Amino acid sequence: MTKILGIAIRYFSVKKESVVSTFLGLCELKECNAQNIVNALKELIKKKGLTLNKLRGIGVDNVSVMTGVYNGV
């Protein structure tokens, strides 16, 4: 069964002078583990032309693979 990860972002828009929330994209996951989620996120970020080292924060639905102490994203 194919798993899809939906990514939404929040950022400060200089043009709008406010915080904006928007849908960034969907990532197909080969496996639902931390490494595949990280790889999918990095690929989407690169595809959208964003700079990884300028991004901050994470929001999750409290699944252990996303927030795990040893193998989390």
N, CA, C and O atoms as CSV, one atom per row, in Angstrom:
chain,resi,resn,atom,element,x,y,z
A,1,MET,N,N,0.842,-1.178,0.000
A,1,MET,CA,C,0.000,0.000,0.000
A,1,MET,C,C,0.892,1.249,0.000
A,1,MET,O,O,1.856,1.324,0.762
A,2,THR,N,N,0.579,2.196,-0.831
A,2,THR,CA,C,1.338,3.439,-0.932
A,2,THR,C,C,0.943,4.386,0.186
A,2,THR,O,O,-0.240,4.554,0.485
A,3,LYS,N,N,1.933,4.999,0.794
A,3,LYS,CA,C,1.703,6.006,1.841
A,3,LYS,C,C,2.080,7.372,1.281
A,3,LYS,O,O,3.086,7.511,0.585
A,4,ILE,N,N,1.277,8.363,1.586
A,4,ILE,CA,C,1.511,9.728,1.109
A,4,ILE,C,C,1.653,10.644,2.317
A,4,ILE,O,O,0.847,10.593,3.247
A,5,LEU,N,N,2.672,11.472,2.294
A,5,LEU,CA,C,2.914,12.454,3.357
A,5,LEU,C,C,2.596,13.838,2.805
A,5,LEU,O,O,3.208,14.282,1.834
A,6,GLY,N,N,1.647,14.512,3.423
A,6,GLY,CA,C,1.308,15.875,3.024
A,6,GLY,C,C,2.126,16.872,3.831
A,6,GLY,O,O,2.265,16.732,5.046
A,7,ILE,N,N,2.665,17.877,3.154
A,7,ILE,CA,C,3.522,18.865,3.803
A,7,ILE,C,C,2.892,20.252,3.673
A,7,ILE,O,O,2.584,20.711,2.573
A,8,ALA,N,N,2.710,20.903,4.811
A,8,ALA,CA,C,2.246,22.292,4.845
A,8,ALA,C,C,3.318,23.109,5.552
A,8,ALA,O,O,4.009,22.597,6.433
A,9,ILE,N,N,3.459,24.358,5.179
A,9,ILE,CA,C,4.467,25.211,5.801
A,9,ILE,C,C,3.840,26.510,6.287
A,9,ILE,O,O,2.789,26.933,5.806
A,10,ARG,N,N,4.505,27.125,7.243
A,10,ARG,CA,C,4.158,28.468,7.717
A,10,ARG,C,C,5.413,29.309,7.592
A,10,ARG,O,O,6.506,28.854,7.928
A,11,TYR,N,N,5.263,30.524,7.116
A,11,TYR,CA,C,6.405,31.411,6.968
A,11,TYR,C,C,5.952,32.857,7.080
A,11,TYR,O,O,4.772,33.177,6.933
A,12,PHE,N,N,6.914,33.708,7.340
A,12,PHE,CA,C,6.603,35.134,7.384
A,12,PHE,C,C,6.782,35.713,5.988
A,12,PHE,O,O,7.860,35.614,5.401
A,13,SER,N,N,5.732,36.310,5.466
A,13,SER,CA,C,5.767,36.932,4.152
A,13,SER,C,C,6.069,38.419,4.307
A,13,SER,O,O,5.291,39.159,4.909
A,14,VAL,N,N,7.180,38.840,3.771
A,14,VAL,CA,C,7.545,40.261,3.804
A,14,VAL,C,C,6.528,41.059,2.991
A,14,VAL,O,O,6.120,42.150,3.389
A,15,LYS,N,N,6.130,40.509,1.862
A,15,LYS,CA,C,5.172,41.192,0.992
A,15,LYS,C,C,3.830,41.419,1.688
A,15,LYS,O,O,3.255,42.503,1.591
A,16,LYS,N,N,3.329,40.389,2.394
A,16,LYS,CA,C,2.033,40.493,3.079
A,16,LYS,C,C,2.161,41.017,4.506
A,16,LYS,O,O,1.166,41.356,5.146
A,17,GLU,N,N,3.401,41.081,4.997
A,17,GLU,CA,C,3.692,41.522,6.357
A,17,GLU,C,C,2.922,40.708,7.395
A,17,GLU,O,O,2.410,41.256,8.372
A,18,SER,N,N,2.846,39.396,7.172
A,18,SER,CA,C,2.158,38.516,8.114
A,18,SER,C,C,2.627,37.073,7.918
A,18,SER,O,O,3.323,36.752,6.955
A,19,VAL,N,N,2.228,36.217,8.852
A,19,VAL,CA,C,2.536,34.797,8.753
A,19,VAL,C,C,1.535,34.147,7.807
A,19,VAL,O,O,0.331,34.388,7.901
A,20,VAL,N,N,2.035,33.329,6.902
A,20,VAL,CA,C,1.217,32.662,5.892
A,20,VAL,C,C,1.338,31.150,6.073
A,20,VAL,O,O,2.440,30.639,6.270
A,21,SER,N,N,0.233,30.441,6.009
A,21,SER,CA,C,0.229,28.979,5.998
A,21,SER,C,C,-0.182,28.525,4.608
A,21,SER,O,O,-1.144,29.043,4.042
A,22,THR,N,N,0.545,27.555,4.053
A,22,THR,CA,C,0.227,27.084,2.713
A,22,THR,C,C,0.631,25.626,2.536
A,22,THR,O,O,1.498,25.119,3.247
A,23,PHE,N,N,0.004,24.974,1.597
A,23,PHE,CA,C,0.321,23.594,1.252
A,23,PHE,C,C,1.561,23.598,0.372
A,23,PHE,O,O,1.621,24.328,-0.618
A,24,LEU,N,N,2.553,22.784,0.729
A,24,LEU,CA,C,3.793,22.721,-0.050
A,24,LEU,C,C,3.765,21.589,-1.065
A,24,LEU,O,O,4.189,21.770,-2.206
A,25,GLY,N,N,3.275,20.433,-0.663
A,25,GLY,CA,C,3.237,19.321,-1.605
A,25,GLY,C,C,2.988,17.991,-0.938
A,25,GLY,O,O,2.821,17.908,0.279
A,26,LEU,N,N,2.966,16.943,-1.756
A,26,LEU,CA,C,2.790,15.576,-1.301
A,26,LEU,C,C,4.051,14.781,-1.611
A,26,LEU,O,O,4.677,14.968,-2.654
A,27,CYS,N,N,4.415,13.891,-0.689
A,27,CYS,CA,C,5.577,13.021,-0.888
A,27,CYS,C,C,5.107,11.583,-0.784
A,27,CYS,O,O,4.424,11.212,0.171
A,28,GLU,N,N,5.477,10.767,-1.777
A,28,GLU,CA,C,5.189,9.342,-1.695
A,28,GLU,C,C,6.294,8.683,-0.885
A,28,GLU,O,O,7.477,8.902,-1.144
A,29,LEU,N,N,5.906,7.876,0.094
A,29,LEU,CA,C,6.873,7.207,0.957
A,29,LEU,C,C,6.979,5.741,0.578
A,29,LEU,O,O,5.972,5.039,0.487
A,30,LYS,N,N,8.204,5.284,0.358
A,30,LYS,CA,C,8.426,3.868,0.063
A,30,LYS,C,C,8.222,3.043,1.322
A,30,LYS,O,O,7.654,1.952,1.269
A,31,GLU,N,N,8.684,3.559,2.456
A,31,GLU,CA,C,8.497,2.939,3.757
A,31,GLU,C,C,8.198,4.058,4.762
A,31,GLU,O,O,8.640,5.194,4.589
A,32,CYS,N,N,7.457,3.726,5.792
A,32,CYS,CA,C,7.102,4.732,6.801
A,32,CYS,C,C,8.084,4.677,7.967
A,32,CYS,O,O,7.719,4.300,9.080
A,33,ASN,N,N,9.323,5.053,7.702
A,33,ASN,CA,C,10.315,5.140,8.771
A,33,ASN,C,C,10.972,6.509,8.702
A,33,ASN,O,O,10.819,7.238,7.722
A,34,ALA,N,N,11.696,6.844,9.743
A,34,ALA,CA,C,12.269,8.189,9.854
A,34,ALA,C,C,13.173,8.540,8.671
A,34,ALA,O,O,13.084,9.647,8.140
A,35,GLN,N,N,14.034,7.622,8.253
A,35,GLN,CA,C,14.981,7.924,7.176
A,35,GLN,C,C,14.268,8.223,5.859
A,35,GLN,O,O,14.652,9.152,5.149
A,36,ASN,N,N,13.246,7.459,5.529
A,36,ASN,CA,C,12.507,7.713,4.294
A,36,ASN,C,C,11.715,9.006,4.356
A,36,ASN,O,O,11.576,9.692,3.343
A,37,ILE,N,N,11.194,9.351,5.526
A,37,ILE,CA,C,10.478,10.623,5.683
A,37,ILE,C,C,11.440,11.789,5.514
A,37,ILE,O,O,11.117,12.764,4.835
A,38,VAL,N,N,12.617,11.700,6.124
A,38,VAL,CA,C,13.631,12.755,5.985
A,38,VAL,C,C,14.037,12.904,4.522
A,38,VAL,O,O,14.125,14.021,4.012
A,39,ASN,N,N,14.285,11.785,3.849
A,39,ASN,CA,C,14.676,11.834,2.436
A,39,ASN,C,C,13.591,12.477,1.579
A,39,ASN,O,O,13.890,13.281,0.696
A,40,ALA,N,N,12.330,12.126,1.836
A,40,ALA,CA,C,11.218,12.697,1.072
A,40,ALA,C,C,11.094,14.200,1.331
A,40,ALA,O,O,10.858,14.971,0.401
A,41,LEU,N,N,11.252,14.619,2.592
A,41,LEU,CA,C,11.195,16.045,2.920
A,41,LEU,C,C,12.307,16.816,2.231
A,41,LEU,O,O,12.069,17.875,1.651
A,42,LYS,N,N,13.529,16.283,2.294
A,42,LYS,CA,C,14.670,16.956,1.658
A,42,LYS,C,C,14.479,17.072,0.155
A,42,LYS,O,O,14.811,18.099,-0.438
A,43,GLU,N,N,13.944,16.024,-0.466
A,43,GLU,CA,C,13.708,16.036,-1.903
A,43,GLU,C,C,12.677,17.098,-2.284
A,43,GLU,O,O,12.864,17.825,-3.259
A,44,LEU,N,N,11.587,17.187,-1.513
A,44,LEU,CA,C,10.549,18.183,-1.797
A,44,LEU,C,C,11.071,19.598,-1.571
A,44,LEU,O,O,10.792,20.498,-2.362
A,45,ILE,N,N,11.824,19.794,-0.497
A,45,ILE,CA,C,12.402,21.115,-0.208
A,45,ILE,C,C,13.314,21.560,-1.343
A,45,ILE,O,O,13.263,22.713,-1.771
A,46,LYS,N,N,14.143,20.647,-1.828
A,46,LYS,CA,C,15.050,20.956,-2.940
A,46,LYS,C,C,14.261,21.245,-4.217
A,46,LYS,O,O,14.564,22.193,-4.942
A,47,LYS,N,N,13.240,20.416,-4.485
A,47,LYS,CA,C,12.404,20.582,-5.680
A,47,LYS,C,C,11.711,21.946,-5.696
A,47,LYS,O,O,11.543,22.548,-6.757
A,48,LYS,N,N,11.313,22.426,-4.524
A,48,LYS,CA,C,10.618,23.709,-4.420
A,48,LYS,C,C,11.573,24.905,-4.368
A,48,LYS,O,O,11.129,26.053,-4.332
A,49,GLY,N,N,12.893,24.635,-4.365
A,49,GLY,CA,C,13.872,25.722,-4.382
A,49,GLY,C,C,14.088,26.384,-3.035
A,49,GLY,O,O,14.563,27.518,-2.972
A,50,LEU,N,N,13.742,25.684,-1.944
A,50,LEU,CA,C,13.946,26.239,-0.606
A,50,LEU,C,C,15.330,25.855,-0.096
A,50,LEU,O,O,15.917,24.873,-0.550
A,51,THR,N,N,15.843,26.628,0.843
A,51,THR,CA,C,17.155,26.370,1.426
A,51,THR,C,C,16.966,25.699,2.780
A,51,THR,O,O,16.400,26.285,3.703
A,52,LEU,N,N,17.446,24.463,2.890
A,52,LEU,CA,C,17.241,23.669,4.096
A,52,LEU,C,C,17.781,24.344,5.347
A,52,LEU,O,O,17.137,24.294,6.395
A,53,ASN,N,N,18.955,24.978,5.263
A,53,ASN,CA,C,19.550,25.572,6.468
A,53,ASN,C,C,18.849,26.856,6.913
A,53,ASN,O,O,19.198,27.409,7.956
A,54,LYS,N,N,17.877,27.336,6.154
A,54,LYS,CA,C,17.104,28.511,6.562
A,54,LYS,C,C,15.747,28.130,7.168
A,54,LYS,O,O,14.981,28.999,7.584
A,55,LEU,N,N,15.460,26.830,7.214
A,55,LEU,CA,C,14.173,26.364,7.726
A,55,LEU,C,C,14.280,26.005,9.197
A,55,LEU,O,O,15.306,25.492,9.645
A,56,ARG,N,N,13.216,26.274,9.952
A,56,ARG,CA,C,13.181,25.984,11.383
A,56,ARG,C,C,11.837,25.405,11.764
A,56,ARG,O,O,10.808,25.790,11.208
A,57,GLY,N,N,11.843,24.478,12.714
A,57,GLY,CA,C,10.599,23.987,13.287
A,57,GLY,C,C,10.100,22.699,12.675
A,57,GLY,O,O,10.521,22.292,11.592
A,58,ILE,N,N,9.190,22.069,13.397
A,58,ILE,CA,C,8.559,20.843,12.940
A,58,ILE,C,C,7.191,20.723,13.599
A,58,ILE,O,O,7.016,21.079,14.764
A,59,GLY,N,N,6.250,20.229,12.857
A,59,GLY,CA,C,4.929,19.944,13.399
A,59,GLY,C,C,4.560,18.527,13.016
A,59,GLY,O,O,4.694,18.148,11.852
A,60,VAL,N,N,4.102,17.744,13.960
A,60,VAL,CA,C,3.795,16.338,13.693
A,60,VAL,C,C,2.477,15.949,14.334
A,60,VAL,O,O,1.904,16.702,15.121
A,61,ASP,N,N,2.004,14.762,13.986
A,61,ASP,CA,C,0.767,14.253,14.586
A,61,ASP,C,C,1.055,13.272,15.725
A,61,ASP,O,O,0.218,12.428,16.046
A,62,ASN,N,N,2.229,13.384,16.331
A,62,ASN,CA,C,2.629,12.629,17.513
A,62,ASN,C,C,2.901,11.144,17.264
A,62,ASN,O,O,2.780,10.335,18.184
A,63,VAL,N,N,3.262,10.778,16.045
A,63,VAL,CA,C,3.636,9.407,15.751
A,63,VAL,C,C,5.086,9.197,16.188
A,63,VAL,O,O,5.916,10.092,16.028
A,64,SER,N,N,5.389,8.040,16.728
A,64,SER,CA,C,6.729,7.799,17.279
A,64,SER,C,C,7.835,7.938,16.237
A,64,SER,O,O,8.933,8.381,16.571
A,65,VAL,N,N,7.573,7.569,14.978
A,65,VAL,CA,C,8.621,7.681,13.958
A,65,VAL,C,C,9.007,9.147,13.709
A,65,VAL,O,O,10.127,9.435,13.287
A,66,MET,N,N,8.081,10.056,13.969
A,66,MET,CA,C,8.379,11.474,13.759
A,66,MET,C,C,9.073,12.102,14.954
A,66,MET,O,O,9.862,13.031,14.782
A,67,THR,N,N,8.801,11.622,16.155
A,67,THR,CA,C,9.327,12.275,17.354
A,67,THR,C,C,10.157,11.352,18.235
A,67,THR,O,O,10.482,11.710,19.367
A,68,GLY,N,N,10.504,10.175,17.736
A,68,GLY,CA,C,11.245,9.203,18.548
A,68,GLY,C,C,12.612,9.725,18.987
A,68,GLY,O,O,13.264,10.471,18.256
A,69,VAL,N,N,13.032,9.332,20.169
A,69,VAL,CA,C,14.306,9.781,20.734
A,69,VAL,C,C,15.481,9.232,19.935
A,69,VAL,O,O,16.464,9.943,19.732
A,70,TYR,N,N,15.405,7.989,19.478
A,70,TYR,CA,C,16.551,7.338,18.831
A,70,TYR,C,C,16.487,7.328,17.311
A,70,TYR,O,O,17.521,7.443,16.653
A,71,ASN,N,N,15.300,7.194,16.742
A,71,ASN,CA,C,15.194,7.094,15.287
A,71,ASN,C,C,14.178,8.043,14.691
A,71,ASN,O,O,13.661,7.787,13.604
A,72,GLY,N,N,13.884,9.110,15.361
A,72,GLY,CA,C,12.871,10.043,14.860
A,72,GLY,C,C,13.421,10.974,13.802
A,72,GLY,O,O,14.631,11.134,13.643
A,73,VAL,N,N,12.488,11.585,13.081
A,73,VAL,CA,C,12.843,12.545,12.047
A,73,VAL,C,C,13.550,13.711,12.692
A,73,VAL,O,O,13.944,14.651,12.003
